[in-house]
Amino acid sequence: MGTTSGGERRLGRTSATREDLAGWLFLAPVVIILGLFMLLPILMALWVSLTSWNGQGSPFTGKVPFVGADNYTRLFTRDDLARQDFMTSIRNTIYYVLIVVPAQTTLALGLALIVNNRVLKGKTFFRSAFFFPSVTSSVAISVVFLFIFANSGAVNGLLAMFGIGGPEWFSDSRGLLHLLLGGLGLVDPDAPPAALTGGGLFGLSWWDWLSGPSVAMSTIIMLVVWTTSGTFMLMFLAALQDIPVTLEEASLLDGAGRWQRFRYVTLPMLKPTMFLVLTLGLISTWQVFDQVYVMSQGNPAKTTLTPAYLSYRTAFRDFDYGTGTAISFVLFLVIVVLTLVQRWVMRDRTPAIRPGRS
């Protein structure tokens, strides 16, 4: 019995080893490809961020000066133009994210609820119409928006019909919060309070931090919300169609109204999809590049400058590849931290029931 049992164990270990080896053999091509085209470039870029490489020659030779973490620290501690531009891009992106993520999520959920309505006719048409901007080239749509929001474009023409003088959208660097406070008569945008202009954080005054998105940035925000909501609408629509009909019928029998059903039945069932949409929206908004590159290139007065575009401009236009790469890694860390915070906020707070307790 003992010999038979020992032989069976050895046979089982041999079989498991062969299965593991076969699994690794099947995975090897994918692992090699990912290592060569993803992990290796990331490690190479990390090394570049620790040097002052100017793009000439190879960055992996002894001729390239090694500066360590200086490219990172100068973005936060050194009082120069590099830190000012980086903090300006962070400020712009914070307002951009705070507006775009809630707006596109709310619009996507609203569109999904409309399309999911059982009495709606022509659902296929509306799904295609709402989703069409998401599959259209962002560059092409950005060029169209440039014409629409031009000084003599359709938007200003429409505003003129109501006696409203439209702004010079892509030339107006004024912040919306500054305009709002000035319109309410609380502050004079041309002469802000000394308490807000005297101090600040990371090289920008409090008045600069509290500017809000500029008029030029608001056009990019409208474009992005319109073009991204269709994709998230499909995610919400798939989740809505996966909700059991019995839950809605049970809530109807309990006398729940439409708002109560939405709040206590639909929204809890959409929580995983909501987390996915918010996470994807957060990542994409912090990485915004193509719309800025086509529509404004950071202008006017750097009010549409974003970290992704600043990284590109610093590396490929100013030939400061070390600082440009450092900006991209800081952006990566920001996205990871915010995603983890969002995951913690949206975690399931229902207490687990321990075995043996009622």
C-alpha positions as CSV (number, residue, x, y, z in Angstrom):
1,M,0.0,0.0,0.0
2,G,2.8,2.4,0.9
3,T,4.7,1.7,-2.3
4,T,1.6,2.2,-4.4
5,S,0.7,5.4,-2.6
6,G,4.3,6.7,-3.1
7,G,4.2,5.8,-6.7
8,E,0.9,7.6,-7.2
9,R,2.3,10.7,-5.6
10,R,5.4,10.7,-7.8
11,L,3.2,10.1,-10.9
12,G,1.0,13.0,-9.8
13,R,3.9,15.4,-9.3
14,T,5.3,14.4,-12.7
15,S,2.0,15.0,-14.4
16,A,1.6,18.4,-12.7
17,T,5.2,19.3,-13.7
18,R,4.4,18.4,-17.4
19,E,1.2,20.5,-17.3
20,D,3.1,23.5,-15.8
21,L,5.8,23.1,-18.5
22,A,3.2,22.9,-21.3
23,G,1.4,25.9,-19.9
24,W,4.6,28.0,-19.8
25,L,5.5,26.9,-23.4
26,F,2.1,28.1,-24.6
27,L,2.6,31.4,-22.7
28,A,6.2,31.9,-23.7
29,P,5.5,33.7,-27.0
30,V,3.1,36.2,-25.4
31,V,5.5,36.8,-22.5
32,I,8.4,37.4,-24.8
33,I,6.4,39.8,-27.0
34,L,5.1,41.7,-24.0
35,G,8.5,41.8,-22.5
36,L,10.1,43.1,-25.7
37,F,7.5,45.7,-26.7
38,M,6.1,46.8,-23.3
39,L,8.3,46.0,-20.3
40,L,11.7,46.7,-22.0
41,P,10.6,50.1,-23.5
42,I,9.3,51.1,-20.1
43,L,12.6,50.3,-18.4
44,M,14.5,52.1,-21.2
45,A,12.2,55.2,-20.7
46,L,12.8,55.0,-16.9
47,W,16.5,55.2,-17.5
48,V,16.2,58.1,-19.9
49,S,14.2,60.0,-17.2
50,L,17.3,59.7,-15.0
51,T,19.6,61.3,-17.6
52,S,19.9,64.6,-19.5
53,W,19.7,63.0,-22.9
54,N,19.1,65.5,-25.8
55,G,18.1,62.9,-28.4
56,Q,21.4,62.7,-30.1
57,G,23.1,59.3,-30.1
58,S,22.2,56.5,-27.8
59,P,21.0,57.3,-24.2
60,F,22.7,54.1,-23.0
61,T,26.3,55.2,-23.4
62,G,28.6,56.7,-20.9
63,K,28.6,60.0,-22.8
64,V,25.0,60.9,-21.6
65,P,25.1,62.7,-18.2
66,F,23.4,60.8,-15.4
67,V,21.4,63.3,-13.2
68,G,19.4,60.8,-11.0
69,A,16.1,62.2,-9.7
70,D,16.9,65.8,-10.6
71,N,14.4,65.7,-13.5
72,Y,11.7,64.7,-11.0
73,T,12.6,67.1,-8.2
74,R,12.9,70.1,-10.5
75,L,9.2,69.7,-11.4
76,F,8.2,70.3,-7.7
77,T,11.0,72.2,-6.0
78,R,13.0,74.3,-8.5
79,D,11.5,77.7,-9.1
80,D,11.9,77.9,-12.9
81,L,9.9,77.7,-16.1
82,A,9.8,73.9,-16.1
83,R,8.0,73.7,-12.8
84,Q,5.6,76.6,-13.7
85,D,4.6,74.9,-17.0
86,F,4.2,71.5,-15.2
87,M,2.0,73.0,-12.5
88,T,0.0,74.9,-15.0
89,S,-0.7,71.7,-16.9
90,I,-1.7,70.0,-13.6
91,R,-4.1,72.8,-12.8
92,N,-5.6,72.7,-16.3
93,T,-6.0,68.9,-16.1
94,I,-7.6,69.0,-12.6
95,Y,-10.4,71.2,-13.8
96,Y,-10.7,69.2,-17.0
97,V,-11.1,65.9,-15.1
98,L,-13.5,67.4,-12.6
99,I,-15.8,68.5,-15.4
100,V,-15.4,65.8,-18.0
101,V,-15.6,62.6,-15.9
102,P,-18.9,63.5,-14.1
103,A,-20.4,65.0,-17.3
104,Q,-19.6,62.1,-19.6
105,T,-20.7,59.5,-17.0
106,T,-24.0,61.3,-16.4
107,L,-24.6,61.8,-20.1
108,A,-23.7,58.1,-20.9
109,L,-26.0,56.8,-18.1
110,G,-28.8,59.1,-19.3
111,L,-28.5,58.0,-22.9
112,A,-28.4,54.3,-21.8
113,L,-31.6,54.7,-19.8
114,I,-33.3,56.3,-22.8
115,V,-32.2,53.7,-25.3
116,N,-33.1,50.9,-22.8
117,N,-36.6,52.1,-22.6
118,R,-39.0,49.4,-23.8
119,V,-41.4,51.8,-25.4
120,L,-38.8,53.6,-27.4
121,K,-39.0,53.0,-31.2
122,G,-36.0,53.0,-33.4
123,K,-33.6,51.9,-30.8
124,T,-31.0,50.7,-33.4
125,F,-30.9,54.2,-34.9
126,F,-30.5,56.0,-31.6
127,R,-27.8,53.6,-30.5
128,S,-25.9,54.2,-33.7
129,A,-26.4,57.9,-33.6
130,F,-25.2,58.2,-30.0
131,F,-22.2,55.9,-30.6
132,F,-21.1,57.3,-33.9
133,P,-19.0,60.2,-32.5
134,S,-17.0,57.6,-30.4
135,V,-15.8,55.7,-33.5
136,T,-15.1,58.8,-35.6
137,S,-11.5,60.0,-35.8
138,S,-10.8,62.4,-32.9
139,V,-8.5,64.4,-35.2
140,A,-11.3,64.9,-37.8
141,I,-13.8,65.9,-35.1
142,S,-11.3,68.3,-33.6
143,V,-10.9,70.0,-37.0
144,V,-14.7,70.3,-37.4
145,F,-14.9,71.9,-33.9
146,L,-12.2,74.4,-34.9
147,F,-14.5,75.6,-37.7
148,I,-17.7,75.5,-35.6
149,F,-16.1,77.5,-32.8
150,A,-14.2,79.9,-35.0
151,N,-14.8,83.7,-34.6
152,S,-17.3,83.6,-37.5
153,G,-18.3,80.0,-37.0
154,A,-21.7,78.4,-36.4
155,V,-21.7,78.8,-32.6
156,N,-21.1,82.5,-32.6
157,G,-23.5,82.9,-35.5
158,L,-26.2,81.2,-33.4
159,L,-25.4,83.3,-30.4
160,A,-25.6,86.5,-32.6
161,M,-29.2,85.5,-33.5
162,F,-30.1,86.0,-29.8
163,G,-28.1,89.2,-29.5
164,I,-25.2,87.6,-27.7
165,G,-21.6,88.4,-28.7
166,G,-19.7,85.1,-28.7
167,P,-16.1,85.0,-27.4
168,E,-13.0,84.2,-29.4
169,W,-13.1,80.7,-28.2
170,F,-9.6,79.5,-29.0
171,S,-8.0,82.9,-28.2
172,D,-9.7,83.5,-24.8
173,S,-7.5,82.5,-21.9
174,R,-9.8,83.9,-19.2
175,G,-10.9,81.3,-16.5
176,L,-14.5,80.5,-16.2
177,L,-14.4,80.9,-12.4
178,H,-12.8,84.3,-12.8
179,L,-15.5,85.3,-15.2
180,L,-18.2,84.0,-12.8
181,L,-16.8,85.9,-9.8
182,G,-16.4,89.0,-11.9
183,G,-20.0,88.7,-13.3
184,L,-21.4,88.4,-9.8
185,G,-19.4,91.5,-8.8
186,L,-17.5,89.7,-6.1
187,V,-14.0,90.4,-7.5
188,D,-12.4,92.4,-10.2
189,P,-10.7,89.9,-12.6
190,D,-8.3,92.7,-13.7
191,A,-7.4,93.5,-10.0
192,P,-7.7,90.3,-7.9
193,P,-7.4,90.4,-4.1
194,A,-3.8,90.7,-2.9
195,A,-4.4,87.7,-0.6
196,L,-4.9,85.5,-3.6
197,T,-2.0,86.9,-5.6
198,G,0.6,87.2,-2.9
199,G,0.9,83.5,-2.0
200,G,0.5,80.2,-3.8
201,L,1.6,76.7,-4.3
202,F,4.3,75.2,-6.5
203,G,5.0,78.5,-8.2
204,L,1.4,79.4,-9.0
205,S,-0.6,81.9,-7.0
206,W,-3.9,81.0,-5.4
207,W,-5.6,83.2,-8.0
208,D,-4.1,81.1,-10.7
209,W,-5.1,77.8,-9.1
210,L,-8.7,79.2,-8.7
211,S,-9.1,80.3,-12.3
212,G,-11.2,77.4,-13.4
213,P,-11.0,76.1,-17.0
214,S,-10.4,78.7,-19.6
215,V,-12.9,79.5,-22.3
216,A,-10.6,77.7,-24.8
217,M,-10.4,74.6,-22.6
218,S,-14.2,74.6,-22.3
219,T,-14.5,73.9,-26.0
220,I,-12.2,70.9,-25.7
221,I,-14.3,69.8,-22.7
222,M,-17.5,69.9,-24.8
223,L,-15.8,68.0,-27.6
224,V,-14.5,65.2,-25.3
225,V,-17.8,64.8,-23.5
226,W,-19.7,64.5,-26.7
227,T,-17.3,62.0,-28.3
228,T,-16.7,59.7,-25.3
229,S,-20.2,59.4,-23.9
230,G,-21.3,56.9,-26.7
231,T,-18.7,54.3,-25.6
232,F,-19.7,54.5,-22.0
233,M,-23.3,54.4,-23.0
234,L,-22.9,50.9,-24.5
235,M,-21.3,49.8,-21.2
236,F,-24.2,51.1,-19.2
237,L,-26.7,49.6,-21.7
238,A,-25.1,46.2,-21.4
239,A,-25.3,46.4,-17.6
240,L,-28.9,47.6,-17.7
241,Q,-30.0,44.7,-19.9
242,D,-28.3,42.3,-17.5
243,I,-30.5,43.4,-14.6
244,P,-33.1,40.7,-13.9
245,V,-36.6,41.8,-14.7
246,T,-37.8,40.1,-11.6
247,L,-36.1,42.8,-9.5
248,E,-38.0,45.5,-11.2
249,E,-41.3,43.6,-10.9
250,A,-40.7,43.0,-7.2
251,S,-40.1,46.7,-6.6
252,L,-43.3,47.5,-8.5
253,L,-45.2,45.2,-6.3
254,D,-43.7,46.9,-3.2
255,G,-45.0,50.2,-4.5
256,A,-41.7,51.8,-5.5
257,G,-41.9,54.7,-7.9
258,R,-39.6,55.3,-10.8
259,W,-37.0,57.3,-8.9
260,Q,-37.0,54.8,-6.1
261,R,-36.5,51.9,-8.5
262,F,-33.6,53.8,-10.1
263,R,-32.0,54.7,-6.8
264,Y,-32.4,51.4,-4.9
265,V,-32.5,48.8,-7.6
266,T,-30.8,50.1,-10.8
267,L,-27.9,52.1,-9.4
268,P,-26.7,49.3,-7.0
269,M,-26.7,46.8,-9.8
270,L,-24.7,49.2,-12.0
271,K,-22.0,49.7,-9.4
272,P,-19.3,47.5,-11.1
273,T,-20.0,49.2,-14.4
274,M,-20.0,52.6,-12.8
275,F,-16.5,51.8,-11.3
276,L,-15.3,50.7,-14.8
277,V,-16.6,53.8,-16.5
278,L,-15.2,56.2,-13.9
279,T,-11.8,54.4,-14.0
280,L,-11.6,54.5,-17.8
281,G,-12.8,58.1,-17.8
282,L,-10.2,59.1,-15.2
283,I,-7.4,57.5,-17.1
284,S,-8.3,58.9,-20.5
285,T,-8.8,62.5,-19.2
286,W,-5.5,62.6,-17.5
287,Q,-3.9,61.3,-20.7
288,V,-5.7,63.8,-23.0
289,F,-3.4,64.7,-25.9
290,D,-4.7,64.5,-29.5
291,Q,-7.5,67.2,-29.0
292,V,-5.0,69.6,-27.4
293,Y,-2.4,68.9,-30.2
294,V,-4.9,69.5,-33.0
295,M,-7.0,72.3,-31.5
296,S,-4.7,74.5,-29.4
297,Q,-1.2,73.1,-28.7
298,G,-1.5,74.4,-25.2
299,N,-2.5,77.9,-26.1
300,P,-3.8,80.5,-25.3
301,A,-1.4,81.5,-22.5
302,K,-0.9,77.8,-21.7
303,T,-4.5,77.4,-20.4
304,T,-5.0,74.2,-22.4
305,L,-1.6,72.8,-21.6
306,T,-1.8,69.2,-20.3
307,P,0.9,66.9,-18.8
308,A,0.7,64.5,-21.8
309,Y,1.2,67.4,-24.3
310,L,3.8,69.0,-22.1
311,S,5.8,65.7,-22.0
312,Y,5.6,65.5,-25.8
313,R,6.6,69.2,-26.3
314,T,9.5,69.0,-23.8
315,A,11.0,65.9,-25.3
316,F,10.4,66.3,-29.1
317,R,10.4,70.1,-29.5
318,D,12.7,71.2,-26.7
319,F,14.9,68.1,-27.0
320,D,14.9,67.6,-23.2
321,Y,14.1,64.0,-23.2
322,G,15.0,63.4,-19.6
323,T,12.5,65.9,-18.3
324,G,9.8,65.0,-20.8
325,T,10.1,61.3,-19.8
326,A,10.0,62.2,-16.1
327,I,6.7,64.1,-16.7
328,S,5.2,61.0,-18.2
329,F,6.2,58.8,-15.3
330,V,4.8,61.4,-12.8
331,L,1.6,61.3,-14.8
332,F,1.6,57.5,-14.6
333,L,1.9,57.7,-10.8
334,V,-0.9,60.3,-10.5
335,I,-3.2,58.0,-12.5
336,V,-2.3,54.9,-10.4
337,V,-2.9,56.8,-7.1
338,L,-6.2,58.3,-8.2
339,T,-7.4,54.9,-9.4
340,L,-6.6,53.3,-6.1
341,V,-8.3,56.1,-4.2
342,Q,-11.4,55.7,-6.4
343,R,-11.4,52.0,-5.8
344,W,-11.2,52.6,-2.1
345,V,-14.1,55.1,-2.2
346,M,-16.3,52.8,-4.3
347,R,-15.5,49.7,-2.3
348,D,-18.3,47.5,-1.0
349,R,-18.9,48.6,2.6
350,T,-21.4,45.9,3.4
351,P,-20.0,44.1,6.5
352,A,-19.2,40.4,5.9
353,I,-21.1,37.9,8.0
354,R,-18.8,35.6,9.9
355,P,-19.6,31.9,10.1
356,G,-21.4,30.9,13.2
357,R,-23.0,34.3,13.7
358,S,-26.5,35.4,12.8
